[in-house]
Amino acid sequence: MTEKPLTHKQALAMMIQGLGGTWDTERAVLALRVAGYEPASEEAAGKAARHNLRTLAKEGLLVRPDPDRAVYRLA
């Protein structure tokens, strides 16, 4: 039986939980690349990273302490 590969969101969540600290678009893009995500462009990479960060925040894994900055940390 073969295992399904992790989704980008799952891979990012694992990185965030393992590394901790604060997470912004740049750090999330790097983590996704390490997980094997090869975006079509820098714009696509940033869009995917921001989407996943927002989703993880909605799911309760992350919080955004300052509403004026797109920087997250573990909840």
Secondary structure, DSSP 4 states (H G I P E B T S, - for coil): -PPPPPPHHHHHHHHHHHH-SEE-HHHHHHHHHHTT---SSHHHHHHHHHHHHHHHHHTTSEE-S-TTS--EEE-
